């Protein structure tokens, strides 16, 4: 059984460097995914705010019609 021990791999600077690069890339992919999800949430909120603002403007314009526009409409109907 003593001969069944698994020996660690031989030191290899190139392999070790590549393994470290892979670890850094994996972290970068995770961070990018987190940023992507956060940006999606921010976009969703921004679209909601834009729709709300446009609706508020439409409501305001309906409640406060342009007096010039109504005069022009009356002249056209005369």
SULLINHU-V951439 format. One record per residue. N is the residue number from 1. RES is the residue in one small letter. PHI is phi in degrees with one decimal (none if undefined). PSI is psi in radians with two decimals (NA if undefined). Layout:
n=[N;N]
res=[RES;RES]
phi=[PHI;PHI]
psi=[PSI;PSI]
//
This chain:
n=[1;2;3;4;5;6;7;8;9;10;11;12;13;14;15;16;17;18;19;20;21;22;23;24;25;26;27;28;29;30;31;32;33;34;35;36;37;38;39;40;41;42;43;44;45;46;47;48;49;50;51;52;53;54;55;56;57;58;59;60;61;62;63;64;65;66;67;68;69;70;71;72;73;74;75;76;77;78]
res=[x;x;x;x;x;x;x;x;x;x;x;x;x;x;x;x;x;x;x;x;x;x;x;x;x;x;x;x;x;x;x;x;x;x;x;x;x;x;x;x;x;x;x;x;x;x;x;x;x;x;x;x;x;x;x;x;x;x;x;x;x;x;x;x;x;x;x;x;x;x;x;x;x;x;x;x;x;x]
phi=[none;-62.7;-77.9;-86.3;-66.4;-87.6;-83.3;-66.8;-65.4;-63.2;-58.1;-147.7;-59.0;-66.2;-61.9;-62.6;-64.8;-65.3;-62.8;-67.8;-61.7;-60.9;-61.4;-65.2;-64.6;-63.1;-62.9;-62.6;-62.4;-62.8;-63.5;-63.4;-63.3;-63.8;-65.1;-62.8;-64.8;-64.6;-65.5;-62.8;-64.8;-65.1;-63.7;-58.9;-65.5;-65.7;-63.1;-61.2;-64.9;-63.6;-62.0;-62.8;-64.1;-64.2;-66.7;-62.4;-65.3;-60.8;-62.9;-64.7;-64.2;-67.1;-80.1;-130.2;-63.8;-72.7;-63.2;-62.9;-62.0;-68.8;-64.2;-64.7;-64.2;-66.1;-65.0;-65.9;-85.1;-82.0]
psi=[-0.53;-0.52;-0.15;0.04;2.44;2.21;2.48;2.67;2.68;2.54;2.37;1.82;-0.66;-0.80;-0.76;-0.71;-0.74;-0.68;-0.69;-0.71;-0.75;-0.75;-0.73;-0.72;-0.68;-0.72;-0.74;-0.73;-0.75;-0.79;-0.72;-0.68;-0.72;-0.76;-0.68;-0.78;-0.72;-0.70;-0.66;-0.75;-0.72;-0.70;-0.74;-0.80;-0.70;-0.70;-0.73;-0.76;-0.69;-0.79;-0.74;-0.78;-0.73;-0.69;-0.70;-0.70;-0.78;-0.75;-0.74;-0.78;-0.63;-0.64;-0.34;1.24;2.66;2.07;-0.57;-0.75;-0.72;-0.60;-0.76;-0.66;-0.69;-0.71;-0.69;-0.52;-0.10;NA]
//
